[in-house]
Amino acid sequence: MFSSLVPVVNDTLKDEFPELLKDPQYTMDVINEEETQFLKTLNYGKKLFDKTANSLVGDTIPGDVAWRLYDTFGFPLDLTCLMAEERGLTVDSVGYETAMARAKEMSRCGDVAADDKTDIDVHAISELQKMGIPPTDDAAKYAYTADEAGSYQFELIEAKVLAIRCGGKFVQSVESGDRVGVILDETCMYAEQGGQIFDTGYITTSSDSGILINNIQVKAGYILHKGIVEGSLFIGDKVKISFDEDRRRKIMNNHTATHLLNFALRKHCSGQADQKGSLVTDDRLRFDFSYKTPLTDTQLEGVDQVVSKFIAENGVVYAKEASLSVAREIQGIRAMFDETYPDPVRVVSVGIDVETLTADPAAPVGSVTSVEFCGGTHLKRAGHMYHFTVVSEKPISKGVRRIFAVTGAEAEAACARGKALQAEADAITTQFEGGRYTYAQIIGKVNSLIQNNDKSVIPAWRRDRIREHIARIKAKLDKAKIEAEKGLAMENAAEIASIIAKNQNTFVIVEVLKSKGTSKGISEGLKIMRKKAPETAAVIFAVNGEDVFFHCLVPKKLSGGASLRADEWLATFSGLLGAKCGGKDLYAQGSGKGAAHVEKALNLAKQYVDSKMK
């Protein structure tokens, strides 16, 4: 697996990209997931390649096949050429370029929106009904079992092709490259509905033709499996259906979590949070709800704890159809009552069986758990979710807020990242309170933590607390810095006053302060010089670590008579200090990182003024 290279890469590049060391496990998890998904797609594409290679007349893989391997399955041309070479074959690269150009032209002209021509509208539905084609039986989408450890077995089925939609009409057959929508007599795939994303997978015939399914929609009970054909497909063909089980498993995780989140929000929002929408995908869940104010970190943590308690209790997730009139009366039932529900309606309950709830709908038992109307696919037990956390909460319109949450391995990783960031915050606090820091050193850590906390996927409640915690530390740091700079400024001004006192009969002063310097300190000191030695010109340097500050003051008398200009004076040595300067003839200042060269700069400043004063 490529993820095994992560430690080596991190060690090699850690100096240039220190952020690689923040969460190497997350990087490895993402690589593993992407690699697994690619291998699945690779397997589908390999079937097409093998079928083409085995049926070749000649020794060249057609260019349009090579293009479809890339366009549909993500095979780079180099990979197809390598596979062909292993069989002693070549690839028609000219034909590949032609097919690619044709596809780009179709896309530019909008023909790839021909995917919409695989859809069905009210007229197409009427046509299906006139042809006597029944709605799709999708009961098999619920046909799966699980063991105590949470390993799931899904029942895959065979079905019959009843209708094929292509190019905006129903057809009898289709060939490779056609974008189609296929209606079967039955399916085990889930069509997008009720906020749950569709399944993806593959439909194959006995002749190894098939469709890579990338979208599934339902209209008036007809389930449309949409994708691109490889080989040929005819009305009446028997097909095998397979779907991405890992993806479905994650979707089930997130759908059951959505129900538990809904229940938890009501508990921690004083019953005021009503669902306004949701989206359940394989990587996360989204939940919209009515609430006037942002959730506090305490509320967000409470929501996480409620869902985590359900997971720990590992209650059975029950699902059963019930009379709509009875189900509506169940105490605590959660439903979007502006929606139209079928009768009977499917009721999903966690920890309490549906028969108990419908036997006495008014009993308070229904208000202590999650009970909803739902036709989606769910876990068999809440504990199979393993982990849950809300990672984001924000407004989307007036009075409506949106939550994003993750489950399973993603939630576990998010919690681990949150704990790591909290440890960083605690370490900064310890360093600050112990006084063992320089401002420049610790403020870099603070700013880095603020940035990582804002962009990392971590529990929302912990992000809020770290943000508040580090904001307090930053405020104290800034206050301490201001106080320290005030002290230094006073010290610098006092030292300059002492220099003035020692050089009362001197018209030029060029000095490096012995005390740690600040630009403000030099400025304050030169204000004193204007009053006590108004005819004296001066360049004062101050060093603070690598930083060097310098100011130049020139009286009008010297500026005119000796042609001594402050800006020109600084220009004689500022380059040596790598400094940026600003100012005019009577006053100029600058700063740079060349503290190591301050003595040379001092000498240059003296040489310049000596040449002007002669």
NORVEN-V655547 format. One record per residue. N is the residue number from 0. RES is the residue in three letters. PHI is phi in whole degrees, 0 to 359 (* if undefined). Layout:
n:res:phi
N:RES:PHI
N:RES:PHI
This chain:
n:res:phi
0:MET:*
1:PHE:297
2:SER:298
3:SER:294
4:LEU:275
5:VAL:304
6:PRO:302
7:VAL:293
8:VAL:297
9:ASN:299
10:ASP:293
11:THR:287
12:LEU:253
13:LYS:299
14:ASP:289
15:GLU:280
16:PHE:230
17:PRO:299
18:GLU:294
19:LEU:298
20:LEU:275
21:LYS:296
22:ASP:209
23:PRO:298
24:GLN:296
25:TYR:297
26:THR:301
27:MET:295
28:ASP:296
29:VAL:296
30:ILE:297
31:ASN:299
32:GLU:294
33:GLU:295
34:GLU:294
35:THR:299
36:GLN:296
37:PHE:296
38:LEU:296
39:LYS:295
40:THR:296
41:LEU:302
42:ASN:296
43:TYR:298
44:GLY:294
45:LYS:297
46:LYS:298
47:LEU:297
48:PHE:299
49:ASP:299
50:LYS:298
51:THR:294
52:ALA:296
53:ASN:288
54:SER:254
55:LEU:293
56:VAL:252
57:GLY:119
58:ASP:228
59:THR:233
60:ILE:287
61:PRO:302
62:GLY:297
63:ASP:291
64:VAL:291
65:ALA:299
66:TRP:294
67:ARG:295
68:LEU:298
69:TYR:281
70:ASP:292
71:THR:265
72:PHE:247
73:GLY:78
74:PHE:285
75:PRO:298
76:LEU:301
77:ASP:300
78:LEU:293
79:THR:298
80:CYS:296
81:LEU:294
82:MET:296
83:ALA:294
84:GLU:298
85:GLU:297
86:ARG:258
87:GLY:76
88:LEU:246
89:THR:237
90:VAL:240
91:ASP:285
92:SER:292
93:VAL:295
94:GLY:296
95:TYR:297
96:GLU:297
97:THR:295
98:ALA:295
99:MET:294
100:ALA:297
101:ARG:297
102:ALA:295
103:LYS:295
104:GLU:294
105:MET:299
106:SER:294
107:ARG:297
108:CYS:277
109:GLY:91
110:ASP:287
111:VAL:288
112:ALA:289
113:ALA:298
114:ASP:302
115:ASP:294
116:LYS:284
117:THR:266
118:ASP:279
119:ILE:234
120:ASP:248
121:VAL:298
122:HIS:290
123:ALA:293
124:ILE:296
125:SER:299
126:GLU:296
127:LEU:298
128:GLN:295
129:LYS:294
130:MET:282
131:GLY:77
132:ILE:274
133:PRO:280
134:PRO:302
135:THR:286
136:ASP:275
137:ASP:246
138:ALA:300
139:ALA:291
140:LYS:294
141:TYR:265
142:ALA:272
143:TYR:204
144:THR:231
145:ALA:214
146:ASP:267
147:GLU:297
148:ALA:281
149:GLY:93
150:SER:275
151:TYR:252
152:GLN:243
153:PHE:255
154:GLU:273
155:LEU:260
156:ILE:233
157:GLU:254
158:ALA:217
159:LYS:240
160:VAL:285
161:LEU:260
162:ALA:206
163:ILE:231
164:ARG:255
165:CYS:206
166:GLY:65
167:GLY:83
168:LYS:210
169:PHE:274
170:VAL:232
171:GLN:272
172:SER:204
173:VAL:219
174:GLU:235
175:SER:308
176:GLY:92
177:ASP:288
178:ARG:270
179:VAL:224
180:GLY:234
181:VAL:247
182:ILE:251
183:LEU:252
184:ASP:289
185:GLU:208
186:THR:206
187:CYS:253
188:MET:273
189:TYR:262
190:ALA:273
191:GLU:301
192:GLN:186
193:GLY:60
194:GLY:86
195:GLN:262
196:ILE:293
197:PHE:287
198:ASP:284
199:THR:235
200:GLY:175
201:TYR:214
202:ILE:243
203:THR:234
204:THR:260
205:SER:294
206:SER:265
207:ASP:68
208:SER:283
209:GLY:180
210:ILE:225
211:LEU:277
212:ILE:277
213:ASN:239
214:ASN:196
215:ILE:221
216:GLN:235
217:VAL:235
218:LYS:225
219:ALA:53
220:GLY:89
221:TYR:269
222:ILE:262
223:LEU:258
224:HIS:268
225:LYS:251
226:GLY:178
227:ILE:246
228:VAL:281
229:GLU:236
230:GLY:96
231:SER:220
232:LEU:218
233:PHE:233
234:ILE:301
235:GLY:94
236:ASP:298
237:LYS:271
238:VAL:227
239:LYS:259
240:ILE:248
241:SER:225
242:PHE:230
243:ASP:287
244:GLU:290
245:ASP:298
246:ARG:294
247:ARG:300
248:ARG:300
249:LYS:292
250:ILE:297
251:MET:299
252:ASN:310
253:ASN:287
254:HIS:287
255:THR:297
256:ALA:297
257:THR:299
258:HIS:297
259:LEU:292
260:LEU:298
261:ASN:304
262:PHE:295
263:ALA:295
264:LEU:295
265:ARG:299
266:LYS:293
267:HIS:260
268:CYS:239
269:SER:55
270:GLY:73
271:GLN:267
272:ALA:271
273:ASP:250
274:GLN:297
275:LYS:241
276:GLY:157
277:SER:201
278:LEU:217
279:VAL:247
280:THR:238
281:ASP:280
282:ASP:259
283:ARG:189
284:LEU:234
285:ARG:237
286:PHE:221
287:ASP:256
288:PHE:210
289:SER:276
290:TYR:190
291:LYS:278
292:THR:237
293:PRO:298
294:LEU:289
295:THR:284
296:ASP:298
297:THR:293
298:GLN:295
299:LEU:296
300:GLU:295
301:GLY:298
302:VAL:299
303:ASP:303
304:GLN:292
305:VAL:298
306:VAL:294
307:SER:296
308:LYS:293
309:PHE:300
310:ILE:297
311:ALA:295
312:GLU:285
313:ASN:55
314:GLY:291
315:VAL:292
316:VAL:263
317:TYR:269
318:ALA:215
319:LYS:202
320:GLU:283
321:ALA:214
322:SER:300
323:LEU:300
324:SER:295
325:VAL:286
326:ALA:298
327:ARG:297
328:GLU:269
329:ILE:298
330:GLN:300
331:GLY:83
332:ILE:301
333:ARG:249
334:ALA:204
335:MET:267
336:PHE:285
337:ASP:273
338:GLU:274
339:THR:262
340:TYR:251
341:PRO:288
342:ASP:230
343:PRO:287
344:VAL:248
345:ARG:275
346:VAL:251
347:VAL:244
348:SER:227
349:VAL:253
350:GLY:88
351:ILE:232
352:ASP:291
353:VAL:296
354:GLU:300
355:THR:296
356:LEU:291
357:THR:282
358:ALA:295
359:ASP:217
360:PRO:301
361:ALA:278
362:ALA:295
363:PRO:290
364:VAL:303
365:GLY:289
366:SER:273
367:VAL:258
368:THR:213
369:SER:277
370:VAL:226
371:GLU:217
372:PHE:280
373:CYS:196
374:GLY:254
375:GLY:278
376:THR:264
377:HIS:231
378:LEU:295
379:LYS:278
380:ARG:221
381:ALA:297
382:GLY:294
383:HIS:290
384:MET:286
385:TYR:73
386:HIS:215
387:PHE:208
388:THR:199
389:VAL:280
390:VAL:250
391:SER:202
392:GLU:213
393:LYS:203
394:PRO:279
395:ILE:237
396:SER:196
397:LYS:298
398:GLY:79
399:VAL:233
400:ARG:239
401:ARG:230
402:ILE:246
403:PHE:246
404:ALA:219
405:VAL:230
406:THR:226
407:GLY:58
408:ALA:298
409:GLU:296
410:ALA:291
411:GLU:299
412:ALA:294
413:ALA:298
414:CYS:295
415:ALA:295
416:ARG:296
417:GLY:298
418:LYS:296
419:ALA:295
420:LEU:292
421:GLN:297
422:ALA:297
423:GLU:297
424:ALA:297
425:ASP:295
426:ALA:294
427:ILE:296
428:THR:299
429:THR:299
430:GLN:296
431:PHE:293
432:GLU:294
433:GLY:278
434:GLY:73
435:ARG:263
436:TYR:198
437:THR:250
438:TYR:301
439:ALA:300
440:GLN:288
441:ILE:281
442:ILE:293
443:GLY:296
444:LYS:295
445:VAL:298
446:ASN:296
447:SER:296
448:LEU:294
449:ILE:302
450:GLN:295
451:ASN:295
452:ASN:295
453:ASP:287
454:LYS:261
455:SER:280
456:VAL:276
457:ILE:221
458:PRO:306
459:ALA:298
460:TRP:295
461:ARG:289
462:ARG:301
463:ASP:298
464:ARG:291
465:ILE:297
466:ARG:300
467:GLU:294
468:HIS:298
469:ILE:287
470:ALA:295
471:ARG:295
472:ILE:297
473:LYS:296
474:ALA:297
475:LYS:294
476:LEU:298
477:ASP:297
478:LYS:296
479:ALA:296
480:LYS:294
481:ILE:299
482:GLU:296
483:ALA:296
484:GLU:293
485:LYS:297
486:GLY:297
487:LEU:296
488:ALA:299
489:MET:295
490:GLU:294
491:ASN:296
492:ALA:297
493:ALA:296
494:GLU:293
495:ILE:294
496:ALA:300
497:SER:293
498:ILE:297
499:ILE:298
500:ALA:298
501:LYS:280
502:ASN:234
503:GLN:294
504:ASN:258
505:THR:254
506:PHE:266
507:VAL:224
508:ILE:232
509:VAL:231
510:GLU:219
511:VAL:252
512:LEU:295
513:LYS:282
514:SER:281
515:LYS:300
516:GLY:256
517:THR:223
518:SER:296
519:LYS:296
520:GLY:297
521:ILE:296
522:SER:301
523:GLU:295
524:GLY:294
525:LEU:288
526:LYS:295
527:ILE:295
528:MET:297
529:ARG:301
530:LYS:279
531:LYS:272
532:ALA:220
533:PRO:296
534:GLU:255
535:THR:260
536:ALA:265
537:ALA:209
538:VAL:236
539:ILE:245
540:PHE:256
541:ALA:218
542:VAL:248
543:ASN:217
544:GLY:68
545:GLU:278
546:ASP:281
547:VAL:228
548:PHE:242
549:PHE:207
550:HIS:232
551:CYS:230
552:LEU:238
553:VAL:232
554:PRO:293
555:LYS:300
556:LYS:299
557:LEU:285
558:SER:296
559:GLY:273
560:GLY:289
561:ALA:263
562:SER:52
563:LEU:266
564:ARG:249
565:ALA:297
566:ASP:295
567:GLU:289
568:TRP:298
569:LEU:294
570:ALA:296
571:THR:289
572:PHE:227
573:SER:298
574:GLY:298
575:LEU:299
576:LEU:265
577:GLY:59
578:ALA:258
579:LYS:253
580:CYS:233
581:GLY:204
582:GLY:144
583:LYS:231
584:ASP:288
585:LEU:263
586:TYR:208
587:ALA:210
588:GLN:208
589:GLY:195
590:SER:205
591:GLY:200
592:LYS:252
593:GLY:261
594:ALA:303
595:ALA:295
596:HIS:252
597:VAL:294
598:GLU:294
599:LYS:295
600:ALA:296
601:LEU:301
602:ASN:295
603:LEU:297
604:ALA:297
605:LYS:294
606:GLN:298
607:TYR:295
608:VAL:289
609:ASP:299
610:SER:294
611:LYS:277
612:MET:271
613:LYS:291
